[in-house]
Amino acid sequence: MTAPSPTAPSVVARLAVQAARLEAATAAVTTRLTAALPGLDAEEAAAALVVAVPIPVRGAARYLEELAEHLAGHPEALTSGTSLCPPVLLRLTQVLHEGGHPVVRPSCAHCGTVRTDLRQLRPEGRLCATCDANSRRATCARCHREGMRISARRPEGGICTACYHKDPARLEECAGCGELQNPVVRREDGRGLCVRCWKRPTHTCVTCGRTAVAALVDADGAVCHLCYNRHRRPRRPCGRCGQLKRIACNAHDGEPDLCDGCYRGPEVTCSACGRIRPCSSKLQGQPVCGNC
């Protein structure tokens, strides 16, 4: 068996710098948390941070540094309930709340829903997916349909998603098939490839050794989707059962995060029994409910 090649000194130095940043940021946040919550000791604070910011997550040190800076400038951040905050504070307050600590979880600035995935930041605070989508609806300047979700701005005004995908300014000749398409990736020569011509690159998974499309590529190497789901996928509180688990379906359109155990698939007409039930596409690509 061929011995593994030694890690390059530059990689070792970079990893050492990242580890030092992570340690310093964790210590800074821990100090802020214990000062803001007298009933929280340093060990509990560190444990909460591990759950809120899993170390395998790329950029964990940066997230913690951002959190430390926010807590320094806003000592009341854990109890004010405002969503004008970094995303990591949403997850951290959820973890602390579940641990019984007196925190106020930030909520959507429009509808007041408490969520950990308020991704859209506005001047008044963070918005949930539903409020964000509703705030972007208007009359499309091209097709003139009302109540459409605006995807881009053009000289004549905002245009909807359908018009954006057909926008002549986005179309160019695909380097593979030669047709006018929206490029999804560019080759080294700068020419674009459409979605039908582009093939996702494959890597050797450092966990199982298979050659497959990578779900994650970091300093340790590439990880395939199967191994990522089994060992590396971040865990978050499920919006239905409340337990800290792997999320199968991300929150969308007002629906919460759902774990593998709670997610049952979209509610559509079952191809076998004809009833509208949560279905998966396991029978020749047709929707089939759990009973069938």
Secondary structure, DSSP 4 states (H G I P E B T S, - for coil): -PPPPPPPHHHHHHHHHHHHHHHHHHHHHHHHHHHH-TT--HHHHHHHHHHHS-TTSTTHHHHHHHHHHHHHH-TTHHHH----S-HHHHHHHHHHHHTT------B-TTT--B-S---EEETTEEE-HHHHHHHTEE--TTT--TTEEEEEEETTEEEEHHHHHT-TTT-EE-TTT-SEE--SEE-TTS-EE-TTT----EEEBTTT--EEEEEEEETTEEEEHHHIIIII--EEE-TTT--EEEEEE--BTTBPPEETTT----EEE-TTT--EEEEEEEETTEEEES--
